[in-house]
Amino acid sequence: MIPQLVTVRVRRPRGRPVNIWIPVLPVVLVLSPLLIVAVVIAFVACLVYRLRPVRSIWTVWLLFCALRGTRIDVVQGRRAVLVDIR
């Protein structure tokens, strides 16, 4: 199952943290024309480097699906960026 929500939390040294919720499906739908162009470019690149295009695209899809449950925390001093993919 593909990720459905990306939560980004930015903690600032002064003030309240900023929370941003990004739904994945609407973003993918809006960017789908670019996604089609990216798939065509990836297909051509696979042919140039003599890779199997369908297998390469399938591998990228599996990596995208495996992102669910990933949590990234970056802290520097009193600032922090927390990314949670659900």
N, C-alpha and C positions, 0 to 999 in steps of 0.2 A: 504494500500500500504506500502511495506517495505521501510525503509530508503535507499537512493541511494548514499549518499555522507556524509562522516564524515570529518569535517575540524578541525584541531588542530592548534592553534596559541600559540606559546610560546614567551612571552615578557621577555627579559633579561635586567638586570640593565644597561648594557653597550652594545651598538650595536643595530643592527636592529632586529626586531622580526622574528622568524622562522615560516613559514606557511607550513603545511603538509596537503595535500588533499588525503583522502583514499576512493576510490570507494568501496562500500560494495559488489556488485555482484561478481567482480573478486576475492575478498578475500574469499567470501563464496564458490565459485567454487574451489579454491585452497585448502581450508580447508574442503571440503565436505567429504573426507574419515574419518576425525576426527569427523565430525558432525554425520555421520552414527554410529560410535562407541558410541558417546555421547547419541544418541537416544536409542540405545540398552541398555546402562547402566541405563538410566532414566526409560526405560520400566521395567527392572528387579527391580529397586529400588521401583517403584510404586507397583509391585506385592508383594515385601517384606513388605511394609508398608500398604498394602491393600487399595491402592488408585486406581481410575480408570485411566489406562494408557493413553487412547486416550484423555480423558478430561484434564489430566495434561499436555500432550504435546500440546494440543490445547491452553491451557491457557498461556504457555510459548510463543507460536507463537503470540498470541494476544498482549502480553507484548512487544515482539520484534517489532511488527508493530506499537505499540503506541509510540515508541521512536522518531518517526519522529517529528521534530520541537523542540526537547529538546536542551537546551543550558546550559552548565555547565561552570561556571567561578570560578576559584580558584586563589585568590590573596594573596600573602604573601610578605610583604615589597614591594620592587620594582620589584619583579618577579610575573608573572601571566601566567596561563595556561587557555586558552579558548577553549572549545570543543563545536562544533555546529553540530547537526545531522540533515541532510536535507532529 
